[in-house]
Amino acid sequence: MSYERGLQAINLQMPERIPHTEYISHRQFTMQVTGIDPEGPDGGQAGPALAKALDFDFIWSTFGYDFGLPSSHMGRAKYYETETPFHSYYAFETVEQVLNFDPVAAATKMPTMEELTRRVREAWEGGQAAYPDAVYPGGFYNTVFTWPILTFGWELFMQAAMDDPERFDRVLEGFTEISMMVVQAHVNAQVPLFLCHDDIVWASGTVFRPDWMRRYVFPRHQRLWEPLREAGIKVLFCSDGNFDEYVDDLAEAGAEGFIFEPLTNLDYIAGKYGQTHVIIGNIDSRILQFGTAEAIRADVKRCADLGRECPGFFFAVGNHIPYTVPIPSVECYLEAIQDYGRR
């Protein structure tokens, strides 16, 4: 069973074949496989139907809650097939506004711990019921570093953090206090797995100096993850970009698994943490988009060869499979993981 295979890998018990998860926003492929339009009136059923059809062992998900904080959006290109592109907007105008911001005081929808615990439990139970054949985690998307990106936008975030690190430390502490509420709610709700997302780097690597990260970010990760680990809740860390420089920092802070794009080095992680940590991802989405069938199979084989002896390794396309990937390439990839996934 797929759930059993996923759970074995999460617990580092070496399932008989390499398990699989995926993040797919490909409307035409989803309709081809399930007969359901993910952007139609029954779109909520498309994800579970696709996961079942493709035999996913794990579902990428984090708990979401609107705390009523201001937000900024830096815009993006078209992401879904029928989407109108997003435009930029910013909630803050000056560095001084950022440095004076108090996240806890500004949260207009702050729940009680009882309410937040109930919502966490309901979200996890609902997700596991929707995906009964795969492992469904709890977790949180904003955590530490992502909070100021989403609240201030990159430019003001970077300017404020560098202009006055000590004052910005107080702002980060407010965000961390809110994240700690989410952590405590997961402990109270006894959710067995926590997916911690935090986009701490860019494609080119670190955004801030490593000493800044090691002073202001990773100690907060450690503080957030300690109650989870003490409660027996496994912590998986996920970030876009290239976080090679910080793999060891994250492991030291308490991450028990890594979810990453092809920009981060699977060879290093598998070699150093392959027997002790969950490892998810690294198939190159660019090869699916532009490569030949031979190139796709070669990339799957690369990951399989590195991950085969790692008990917690999962196949996954790093980042996701968008609607622009040719369907024959998606099918080639899925065939290749069947071929190379045998242990």
C-alpha positions as a Markdown table, in Angstrom:
| # | Residue | x | y | z |
|---|---|---|---|---|
| 1 | Met | 0.0 | 0.0 | 0.0 |
| 2 | Ser | 1.2 | 3.5 | -0.8 |
| 3 | Tyr | 0.5 | 4.9 | 2.7 |
| 4 | Glu | 2.5 | 2.1 | 4.3 |
| 5 | Arg | 5.4 | 2.7 | 1.8 |
| 6 | Gly | 5.3 | 6.4 | 2.6 |
| 7 | Leu | 5.2 | 5.9 | 6.3 |
| 8 | Gln | 8.1 | 3.4 | 6.1 |
| 9 | Ala | 10.2 | 6.0 | 4.3 |
| 10 | Ile | 9.3 | 8.8 | 6.8 |
| 11 | Asn | 10.4 | 6.4 | 9.6 |
| 12 | Leu | 13.6 | 5.4 | 7.7 |
| 13 | Gln | 12.5 | 1.8 | 7.4 |
| 14 | Met | 13.5 | 1.3 | 3.7 |
| 15 | Pro | 10.3 | 0.4 | 1.7 |
| 16 | Glu | 10.7 | -2.2 | -1.0 |
| 17 | Arg | 10.7 | 0.5 | -3.7 |
| 18 | Ile | 11.5 | 4.2 | -3.8 |
| 19 | Pro | 8.3 | 6.1 | -2.9 |
| 20 | His | 6.9 | 9.0 | -4.8 |
| 21 | Thr | 5.3 | 12.4 | -4.3 |
| 22 | Glu | 4.6 | 15.2 | -6.7 |
| 23 | Tyr | 3.4 | 18.8 | -6.9 |
| 24 | Ile | 1.4 | 19.1 | -10.2 |
| 25 | Ser | -0.4 | 22.2 | -11.5 |
| 26 | His | -0.9 | 20.7 | -15.0 |
| 27 | Arg | -4.6 | 21.0 | -15.9 |
| 28 | Gln | -4.6 | 19.0 | -19.2 |
| 29 | Phe | -2.6 | 16.1 | -17.7 |
| 30 | Thr | -4.8 | 16.1 | -14.6 |
| 31 | Met | -8.0 | 15.9 | -16.8 |
| 32 | Gln | -6.4 | 13.2 | -18.9 |
| 33 | Val | -5.7 | 11.0 | -15.9 |
| 34 | Thr | -8.8 | 11.8 | -13.7 |
| 35 | Gly | -11.5 | 13.2 | -16.0 |
| 36 | Ile | -11.8 | 16.2 | -13.6 |
| 37 | Asp | -11.0 | 19.8 | -14.4 |
| 38 | Pro | -8.9 | 21.1 | -11.5 |
| 39 | Glu | -10.0 | 24.6 | -12.4 |
| 40 | Gly | -13.7 | 23.6 | -12.8 |
| 41 | Pro | -16.6 | 23.3 | -10.3 |
| 42 | Asp | -15.4 | 19.9 | -9.1 |
| 43 | Gly | -11.7 | 21.0 | -9.0 |
| 44 | Gly | -11.3 | 20.1 | -5.3 |
| 45 | Gln | -11.7 | 16.5 | -6.2 |
| 46 | Ala | -8.9 | 16.6 | -8.8 |
| 47 | Gly | -5.9 | 16.5 | -6.4 |
| 48 | Pro | -7.0 | 13.4 | -4.4 |
| 49 | Ala | -8.1 | 11.6 | -7.6 |
| 50 | Leu | -4.7 | 12.3 | -9.2 |
| 51 | Ala | -2.8 | 11.3 | -6.1 |
| 52 | Lys | -4.7 | 8.0 | -6.1 |
| 53 | Ala | -4.2 | 7.3 | -9.8 |
| 54 | Leu | -0.5 | 8.0 | -9.6 |
| 55 | Asp | -0.1 | 6.2 | -6.3 |
| 56 | Phe | 1.5 | 9.0 | -4.3 |
| 57 | Asp | 3.0 | 8.0 | -1.0 |
| 58 | Phe | 3.2 | 11.5 | 0.5 |
| 59 | Ile | 1.3 | 14.8 | 0.0 |
| 60 | Trp | 3.0 | 18.2 | 0.2 |
| 61 | Ser | 0.8 | 20.3 | 2.4 |
| 62 | Thr | 1.0 | 22.9 | 5.2 |
| 63 | Phe | -1.6 | 24.2 | 7.6 |
| 64 | Gly | -2.9 | 27.6 | 6.6 |
| 65 | Tyr | -4.5 | 30.3 | 8.8 |
| 66 | Asp | -5.1 | 34.0 | 8.2 |
| 67 | Phe | -3.8 | 35.9 | 11.2 |
| 68 | Gly | -5.0 | 39.2 | 9.7 |
| 69 | Leu | -1.6 | 40.6 | 9.0 |
| 70 | Pro | -0.9 | 43.0 | 6.2 |
| 71 | Ser | 0.7 | 41.4 | 3.1 |
| 72 | Ser | 2.6 | 42.4 | 0.0 |
| 73 | His | 2.7 | 40.7 | -3.4 |
| 74 | Met | 5.6 | 41.0 | -5.8 |
| 75 | Gly | 3.7 | 39.8 | -8.8 |
| 76 | Arg | 4.4 | 36.8 | -11.0 |
| 77 | Ala | 4.0 | 35.4 | -14.5 |
| 78 | Lys | 1.2 | 33.1 | -15.5 |
| 79 | Tyr | 1.3 | 30.0 | -13.2 |
| 80 | Tyr | -1.9 | 28.1 | -14.0 |
| 81 | Glu | -3.3 | 27.6 | -17.5 |
| 82 | Thr | -6.3 | 29.9 | -17.1 |
| 83 | Glu | -4.7 | 32.4 | -14.7 |
| 84 | Thr | -4.7 | 36.1 | -15.0 |
| 85 | Pro | -1.2 | 37.2 | -14.0 |
| 86 | Phe | -0.8 | 38.8 | -10.5 |
| 87 | His | 0.3 | 42.4 | -10.2 |
| 88 | Ser | 2.5 | 43.9 | -7.5 |
| 89 | Tyr | 1.2 | 45.6 | -4.4 |
| 90 | Tyr | 3.0 | 46.5 | -1.2 |
| 91 | Ala | 1.6 | 47.1 | 2.3 |
| 92 | Phe | 4.6 | 49.1 | 3.5 |
| 93 | Glu | 6.4 | 52.1 | 2.0 |
| 94 | Thr | 9.5 | 52.8 | 4.2 |
| 95 | Val | 12.1 | 51.0 | 6.2 |
| 96 | Glu | 11.0 | 52.9 | 9.3 |
| 97 | Gln | 7.5 | 51.5 | 8.9 |
| 98 | Val | 9.0 | 48.0 | 8.7 |
| 99 | Leu | 11.2 | 48.5 | 11.8 |
| 100 | Asn | 8.3 | 49.8 | 13.8 |
| 101 | Phe | 6.0 | 46.9 | 12.9 |
| 102 | Asp | 4.8 | 44.6 | 15.7 |
| 103 | Pro | 3.4 | 41.4 | 14.1 |
| 104 | Val | 1.6 | 40.2 | 17.2 |
| 105 | Ala | -0.1 | 43.5 | 17.9 |
| 106 | Ala | -1.0 | 43.9 | 14.2 |
| 107 | Ala | -2.6 | 40.5 | 13.9 |
| 108 | Thr | -6.4 | 41.3 | 13.7 |
| 109 | Lys | -7.5 | 37.6 | 13.6 |
| 110 | Met | -5.4 | 36.1 | 16.4 |
| 111 | Pro | -7.1 | 32.9 | 17.6 |
| 112 | Thr | -7.1 | 31.3 | 21.0 |
| 113 | Met | -4.8 | 28.3 | 21.4 |
| 114 | Glu | -7.9 | 26.1 | 21.8 |
| 115 | Glu | -9.3 | 27.4 | 18.5 |
| 116 | Leu | -6.0 | 27.1 | 16.7 |
| 117 | Thr | -5.5 | 23.5 | 18.0 |
| 118 | Arg | -9.0 | 22.6 | 16.8 |
| 119 | Arg | -8.4 | 24.0 | 13.4 |
| 120 | Val | -5.0 | 22.2 | 13.0 |
| 121 | Arg | -6.5 | 18.9 | 14.0 |
| 122 | Glu | -9.5 | 19.4 | 11.6 |
| 123 | Ala | -7.2 | 20.3 | 8.8 |
| 124 | Trp | -4.9 | 17.3 | 9.3 |
| 125 | Glu | -7.8 | 14.9 | 9.7 |
| 126 | Gly | -9.6 | 16.3 | 6.7 |
| 127 | Gly | -6.4 | 16.1 | 4.6 |
| 128 | Gln | -5.7 | 12.5 | 5.6 |
| 129 | Ala | -9.3 | 11.6 | 4.9 |
| 130 | Ala | -9.0 | 13.1 | 1.4 |
| 131 | Tyr | -5.7 | 11.3 | 0.8 |
| 132 | Pro | -6.1 | 8.0 | 2.7 |
| 133 | Asp | -3.6 | 6.2 | 0.6 |
| 134 | Ala | -0.7 | 8.7 | 1.3 |
| 135 | Val | 1.0 | 10.2 | 4.3 |
| 136 | Tyr | -0.5 | 13.7 | 4.9 |
| 137 | Pro | 1.5 | 16.1 | 7.1 |
| 138 | Gly | 0.7 | 19.2 | 9.1 |
| 139 | Gly | 3.1 | 22.1 | 9.0 |
| 140 | Phe | 3.4 | 25.8 | 8.3 |
| 141 | Tyr | 4.5 | 27.9 | 5.3 |
| 142 | Asn | 5.7 | 31.2 | 6.7 |
| 143 | Thr | 7.8 | 30.1 | 9.7 |
| 144 | Val | 10.6 | 32.7 | 10.1 |
| 145 | Phe | 12.2 | 34.0 | 6.9 |
| 146 | Thr | 9.2 | 33.8 | 4.7 |
| 147 | Trp | 7.0 | 35.9 | 7.0 |
| 148 | Pro | 8.9 | 39.2 | 6.1 |
| 149 | Ile | 9.0 | 38.3 | 2.4 |
| 150 | Leu | 5.2 | 38.0 | 2.3 |
| 151 | Thr | 4.6 | 41.0 | 4.6 |
| 152 | Phe | 7.1 | 43.6 | 3.4 |
| 153 | Gly | 8.3 | 42.4 | 0.0 |
| 154 | Trp | 12.0 | 41.6 | -0.7 |
| 155 | Glu | 13.3 | 45.1 | -1.0 |
| 156 | Leu | 12.1 | 46.6 | 2.3 |
| 157 | Phe | 12.8 | 43.3 | 4.1 |
| 158 | Met | 16.4 | 43.4 | 3.0 |
| 159 | Gln | 16.9 | 47.1 | 3.6 |
| 160 | Ala | 15.4 | 47.0 | 7.1 |
| 161 | Ala | 17.3 | 43.9 | 8.1 |
| 162 | Met | 20.6 | 45.4 | 7.1 |
| 163 | Asp | 20.0 | 49.0 | 8.2 |
| 164 | Asp | 19.1 | 48.1 | 11.7 |
| 165 | Pro | 19.6 | 44.3 | 12.5 |
| 166 | Glu | 18.7 | 44.7 | 16.2 |
| 167 | Arg | 15.4 | 46.5 | 15.6 |
| 168 | Phe | 14.6 | 44.1 | 12.8 |
| 169 | Asp | 15.3 | 41.2 | 15.3 |
| 170 | Arg | 12.3 | 42.4 | 17.3 |
| 171 | Val | 10.2 | 42.2 | 14.2 |
| 172 | Leu | 11.4 | 38.6 | 13.4 |
| 173 | Glu | 10.7 | 37.7 | 17.0 |
| 174 | Gly | 7.1 | 38.8 | 16.6 |
| 175 | Phe | 6.7 | 36.6 | 13.6 |
| 176 | Thr | 8.4 | 33.7 | 15.4 |
| 177 | Glu | 5.9 | 34.1 | 18.3 |
| 178 | Ile | 3.0 | 33.6 | 15.9 |
| 179 | Ser | 4.8 | 30.6 | 14.3 |
| 180 | Met | 5.3 | 29.2 | 17.8 |
| 181 | Met | 1.5 | 29.3 | 18.3 |
| 182 | Val | 1.1 | 27.1 | 15.2 |
| 183 | Val | 3.8 | 24.7 | 16.5 |
| 184 | Gln | 2.2 | 24.4 | 19.9 |
| 185 | Ala | -1.2 | 23.8 | 18.2 |
| 186 | His | 0.3 | 20.9 | 16.3 |
| 187 | Val | 1.8 | 19.5 | 19.5 |
| 188 | Asn | -1.6 | 19.8 | 21.2 |
| 189 | Ala | -3.4 | 18.3 | 18.2 |
| 190 | Gln | -0.9 | 15.4 | 18.1 |
| 191 | Val | -0.2 | 15.7 | 14.4 |
| 192 | Pro | 2.6 | 13.2 | 13.7 |
| 193 | Leu | 4.4 | 15.0 | 10.9 |
| 194 | Phe | 5.3 | 18.7 | 10.5 |
| 195 | Leu | 6.3 | 20.2 | 7.1 |
| 196 | Cys | 8.2 | 23.4 | 7.8 |
| 197 | His | 8.5 | 25.6 | 4.7 |
| 198 | Asp | 10.8 | 28.6 | 4.7 |
| 199 | Asp | 12.2 | 30.0 | 1.5 |
| 200 | Ile | 15.6 | 31.0 | 3.0 |
| 201 | Val | 17.6 | 31.3 | -0.3 |
| 202 | Trp | 17.4 | 32.3 | -3.9 |
| 203 | Ala | 18.4 | 30.2 | -6.9 |
| 204 | Ser | 21.9 | 31.6 | -6.7 |
| 205 | Gly | 22.2 | 30.7 | -3.0 |
| 206 | Thr | 22.0 | 32.7 | 0.2 |
| 207 | Val | 20.3 | 36.1 | 0.3 |
| 208 | Phe | 21.9 | 37.5 | 3.5 |
| 209 | Arg | 25.4 | 36.9 | 4.9 |
| 210 | Pro | 25.7 | 33.5 | 6.5 |
| 211 | Asp | 26.6 | 35.1 | 9.9 |
| 212 | Trp | 23.3 | 37.0 | 9.8 |
| 213 | Met | 21.3 | 33.8 | 9.0 |
| 214 | Arg | 23.1 | 31.9 | 11.8 |
| 215 | Arg | 22.4 | 34.6 | 14.3 |
| 216 | Tyr | 18.8 | 35.5 | 13.5 |
| 217 | Val | 17.2 | 32.7 | 11.6 |
| 218 | Phe | 18.5 | 29.2 | 12.4 |
| 219 | Pro | 18.3 | 29.6 | 16.2 |
| 220 | Arg | 14.6 | 30.4 | 15.7 |
| 221 | His | 14.1 | 27.3 | 13.6 |
| 222 | Gln | 15.7 | 25.3 | 16.4 |
| 223 | Arg | 13.5 | 26.9 | 19.0 |
| 224 | Leu | 10.4 | 26.2 | 16.9 |
| 225 | Trp | 11.3 | 22.6 | 16.2 |
| 226 | Glu | 12.3 | 21.6 | 19.7 |
| 227 | Pro | 8.7 | 21.2 | 21.1 |
| 228 | Leu | 7.8 | 19.2 | 18.0 |
| 229 | Arg | 10.7 | 16.8 | 18.3 |
| 230 | Glu | 10.1 | 16.5 | 22.1 |
| 231 | Ala | 6.5 | 15.5 | 21.3 |
| 232 | Gly | 7.7 | 12.8 | 18.8 |
| 233 | Ile | 6.6 | 14.9 | 15.7 |
| 234 | Lys | 9.0 | 14.6 | 12.9 |
| 235 | Val | 10.1 | 17.8 | 11.2 |
| 236 | Leu | 10.7 | 18.0 | 7.4 |
| 237 | Phe | 12.2 | 21.3 | 6.1 |
| 238 | Cys | 11.4 | 22.6 | 2.6 |
| 239 | Ser | 12.8 | 25.6 | 0.7 |
| 240 | Asp | 13.1 | 26.7 | -2.9 |
| 241 | Gly | 16.4 | 27.6 | -4.3 |
| 242 | Asn | 20.0 | 26.5 | -3.5 |
| 243 | Phe | 20.5 | 25.9 | 0.3 |
| 244 | Asp | 23.7 | 23.9 | 0.0 |
| 245 | Glu | 25.4 | 26.4 | 2.3 |
| 246 | Tyr | 22.9 | 25.8 | 5.1 |
| 247 | Val | 22.1 | 22.0 | 4.9 |
| 248 | Asp | 24.3 | 21.4 | 8.0 |
| 249 | Asp | 22.9 | 24.4 | 9.9 |
| 250 | Leu | 19.3 | 23.0 | 9.3 |
| 251 | Ala | 20.3 | 19.5 | 10.4 |
| 252 | Glu | 21.9 | 21.0 | 13.5 |
| 253 | Ala | 18.8 | 23.0 | 14.2 |
| 254 | Gly | 16.8 | 19.8 | 14.2 |
| 255 | Ala | 15.4 | 19.2 | 10.7 |
| 256 | Glu | 14.8 | 15.5 | 10.2 |
| 257 | Gly | 14.2 | 15.7 | 6.5 |
| 258 | Phe | 14.9 | 17.9 | 3.4 |
| 259 | Ile | 12.6 | 18.8 | 0.5 |
| 260 | Phe | 14.4 | 20.6 | -2.2 |
| 261 | Glu | 14.7 | 21.6 | -5.9 |
| 262 | Pro | 17.4 | 20.4 | -8.3 |
| 263 | Leu | 19.5 | 23.5 | -7.3 |
| 264 | Thr | 20.4 | 21.9 | -4.0 |
| 265 | Asn | 23.0 | 19.1 | -4.1 |
| 266 | Leu | 21.4 | 15.7 | -3.7 |
| 267 | Asp | 24.8 | 14.0 | -3.8 |
| 268 | Tyr | 25.9 | 15.9 | -0.7 |
| 269 | Ile | 22.7 | 15.3 | 1.2 |
| 270 | Ala | 22.4 | 11.7 | 0.3 |
| 271 | Gly | 26.1 | 11.1 | 1.2 |
| 272 | Lys | 26.0 | 12.8 | 4.6 |
| 273 | Tyr | 22.3 | 12.4 | 5.7 |
| 274 | Gly | 21.0 | 9.6 | 3.6 |
| 275 | Gln | 20.8 | 7.1 | 6.5 |
| 276 | Thr | 19.4 | 9.6 | 9.0 |
| 277 | His | 17.1 | 11.9 | 7.2 |
| 278 | Val | 14.1 | 11.9 | 4.9 |
| 279 | Ile | 15.0 | 13.2 | 1.4 |
| 280 | Ile | 12.4 | 14.4 | -1.1 |
| 281 | Gly | 13.0 | 15.9 | -4.5 |
| 282 | Asn | 15.8 | 16.9 | -7.0 |
| 283 | Ile | 14.3 | 15.7 | -10.3 |
| 284 | Asp | 15.0 | 18.6 | -12.6 |
| 285 | Ser | 11.8 | 20.3 | -13.8 |
| 286 | Arg | 13.8 | 22.1 | -16.5 |
| 287 | Ile | 14.6 | 18.7 | -18.1 |
| 288 | Leu | 11.0 | 17.8 | -18.1 |
| 289 | Gln | 10.2 | 21.1 | -19.8 |
| 290 | Phe | 12.9 | 21.1 | -22.4 |
| 291 | Gly | 14.6 | 17.7 | -22.4 |
| 292 | Thr | 14.4 | 14.6 | -24.5 |
| 293 | Ala | 13.0 | 11.3 | -23.2 |
| 294 | Glu | 16.6 | 10.1 | -22.9 |
| 295 | Ala | 17.5 | 13.1 | -20.8 |
| 296 | Ile | 14.4 | 12.7 | -18.6 |
| 297 | Arg | 15.3 | 9.0 | -17.9 |
| 298 | Ala | 18.9 | 9.9 | -17.2 |
| 299 | Asp | 17.9 | 12.4 | -14.6 |
| 300 | Val | 15.6 | 9.9 | -12.9 |
| 301 | Lys | 18.4 | 7.4 | -12.9 |
| 302 | Arg | 20.8 | 10.0 | -11.4 |
| 303 | Cys | 18.4 | 10.5 | -8.5 |
| 304 | Ala | 17.6 | 6.8 | -8.1 |
| 305 | Asp | 21.3 | 5.9 | -8.0 |
| 306 | Leu | 21.9 | 8.5 | -5.3 |
| 307 | Gly | 18.8 | 7.7 | -3.3 |
| 308 | Arg | 18.3 | 4.0 | -3.7 |
| 309 | Glu | 20.3 | 3.1 | -0.5 |
| 310 | Cys | 18.7 | 6.0 | 1.5 |
| 311 | Pro | 15.7 | 4.6 | 3.4 |
| 312 | Gly | 13.8 | 8.0 | 3.4 |
| 313 | Phe | 14.3 | 9.0 | -0.2 |
| 314 | Phe | 11.3 | 10.0 | -2.3 |
| 315 | Phe | 11.1 | 10.7 | -6.0 |
| 316 | Ala | 9.7 | 14.2 | -6.8 |
| 317 | Val | 10.2 | 16.8 | -9.4 |
| 318 | Gly | 11.9 | 19.7 | -7.7 |
| 319 | Asn | 9.5 | 22.7 | -7.4 |
| 320 | His | 6.6 | 21.3 | -9.4 |
| 321 | Ile | 5.2 | 20.1 | -12.8 |
| 322 | Pro | 3.4 | 23.1 | -14.4 |
| 323 | Tyr | 1.0 | 23.2 | -17.2 |
| 324 | Thr | 3.7 | 24.0 | -19.7 |
| 325 | Val | 5.5 | 20.7 | -19.5 |
| 326 | Pro | 4.6 | 18.4 | -22.5 |
| 327 | Ile | 2.3 | 15.6 | -21.4 |
| 328 | Pro | 4.6 | 12.9 | -23.1 |
| 329 | Ser | 7.4 | 14.2 | -20.9 |
| 330 | Val | 5.3 | 13.8 | -17.8 |
| 331 | Glu | 4.4 | 10.3 | -18.9 |
| 332 | Cys | 8.1 | 9.5 | -19.7 |
| 333 | Tyr | 9.0 | 10.6 | -16.2 |
| 334 | Leu | 6.4 | 8.5 | -14.5 |
| 335 | Glu | 7.4 | 5.5 | -16.5 |
| 336 | Ala | 11.1 | 6.1 | -15.5 |
| 337 | Ile | 10.4 | 6.2 | -11.8 |
| 338 | Gln | 8.6 | 2.9 | -12.1 |
| 339 | Asp | 11.6 | 1.4 | -13.9 |
| 340 | Tyr | 14.3 | 2.9 | -11.6 |
| 341 | Gly | 12.4 | 2.8 | -8.4 |
| 342 | Arg | 12.9 | -0.9 | -7.7 |
| 343 | Arg | 15.3 | -1.7 | -4.8 |
